[in-house]
Each structure stands twice: as C-alpha cells, then as structure tokens.
C-alpha cells in the first residue's frame, strides 16, 4: 500500500512522522502527505488492474494496510467527450466533462471522505465527522456506515433538505448550526479535537485531501496519459484544486508523464462567494473572507477558504485564471449542460460550466486546446435551484387528437 515517508509542512517544510496531526507545531501551516517513491511503478501498473475504483492507485494513497480500506465500490467516473456542448460554445472539439455526479453518494466527496474514513479506521479512532455544506455530509456518513463508525455532521441549518435527508439516512447525527459554514467548521474543530474524533476535513485533512487527487490520476489514464491543456475546477475551500495539482505533480515525479508546465488551471467560483477569485482579480496575496455568502451554489459557499492562498499560488504556478459567475449564469449553465450532454449537475458544476462559457466568450480559451471541466455533484440534490427556469407541465385529457395537437 501507500508508504508514507512523512507529513511535511507546506510553509516551513518541517517533517513529522505520519500520525493524528494536521498542522505544523512550529508555524501552524498545513501538512501534506509525502510518499516513498516506488520506482517500479509504470503506467501498466494501474492499467492492468481489475479494480475499477480509485483505490487502483493505492501506492500513492495514504493507507498502509488494505484491510483498512472502506470502499463503497464506486467505479472510476466517466470522462465524457462533450461534442454537443463544444459545438454550442463555438466549435470546441476537445472538450471533456469529468462527471463525478455518478459517485456512490453522487458527488466527488466520496473520494476524500473514503480515504479519510479509511485512515480513521486504520488509526482506531472512535468516531468520525465533518463540517459540511451538504455533499461531504452524505459522503462521510455513508462511509462511516460502511465502517461501522459513529458520524457527526456539523452544517449550516439552511443547507438543502435533500442533502441532509441523504446524510441522515446513513445514520449520521446532524448538528444544525444557526450560522454559516465557517461557524459550523469552528464548532466541528473544537468538538473533534476535544473528543479525539476524526473530523475528516479538519483534523484528518492531510489524509482527506489525498482522495481528491485521484481526479488527476483518472483523467490522465482516461486521456492515455496526455496532459490536458486546461482544467476548469469549481472552488469552495480550494482543497480539491490544490489536490488535483498535487496529483499531476506526483504522476510526473513517478516518471509516467514528462511535463506539466503547459497545464493551465482555471478556478471557478460563484459571484456571491468568490473570495479567491476576488483576490486573483485584485492581484492580492490576501484572501478576504466573505462574511455572509449569498449564492445558489451552496456547496461552494465557503466564505473563509482554508486553501485559498494555495489556490492563488497554483494559479501563478500554472498560468491560471480565476473567474466567477452570477446565479443566473450558473442556472443557465446547468440547463446548457443537461440539454447538450445529458448530464444533470448541481450548481457547483454549473459554476464550472458557466465560467468555461464566459472565458470562451472572452477568447481566453483556444479552440484547439484539450479542456477538462470538472462536474462535481448531481443535480438531483438541488432541483429547487432551477425550477424557476423550467416549463410548467400542463395536463391534457387522454384523447389522441388533443395530445397529437399538443406535440406538433
């Protein structure tokens, strides 16, 4: 399995032995998992495996013993060539949608949650939990159920009912915080540390973020190890974007690809909660928190993004762009993707597609570039977000002539 060499501080580079620790004791910087490089790994190492889950990449995931893997057996998600969408956007022939809406709990959060809960099991922790805007609640609760661990969900009281219903169905214990995601995050942090619970996106964060980098591994394998030119990534905390970049770097360090210097990263945020994009546009090194996020994309409504500064660094590293879209643009993008490609996404995916459309219209993306747009959650979780744009069905008597006249 993945052999961890150390947990390394992202700021001062101090290294720690792998254990239940998540911030540097010297500078309070975040810790990242470092691996002992296995020089025997080749492309065929992964391609030859019958395991069609993200655990096929176990050499570069932070679980030391396979018996501790908690898997819901979700298959590698589709990389759909989006010819119809590409044509509607002006003739883009190399546009792909990485469709993570078909994971076991219907969002990309199954990746980091699965790794974090597996690590919590390996560490013999007594319970797990998370602070969540919805999708992570469901993913954590589902994996906790499979692991037979208690699960505590800390979330804003106004998140979508369907997401809470999903998490509760798995047995998660829901703590509805009358406040923002950041309020819920603070409460979860204190409860987790005081009780020794594995709060997957807080005190398990070094291991948790490793799951999201499999979004890089799968895309590379699905593109026959050709590095795409452009990645469009929806951004909330920024952890997924940073992890995807780390994934590309690790594959390069293994020698499976030669160069990622031409890879361009696009960070997509909703207009009502875009602190990272605002910092990018203002050419600032400071991410100013949004106190009261106001966006239809609730899964991205993280006003004080934990990895915000690191997203800015990644944008500079990869010649990137930060862009935002309004609620109206998000909703229209949801319908555009659904009608052109048959993929129904939640607003976070609408943010990515909306930003893609906007940048194409501004001539910031070329037609000959290979583009991967990440769609991270299923639209069935947030149907209320677009009902105002849908036609109202009208009833008709069961008369063939009347029905025929209606559909002409």
Order of alpha helices (4+ residues) and beta strands (2+ residues): beta-beta-beta-alpha-beta-alpha-beta-alpha-beta-alpha-beta-alpha-beta-alpha-beta-alpha-alpha-beta-alpha-beta-alpha-alpha-beta-alpha-alpha-beta-alpha
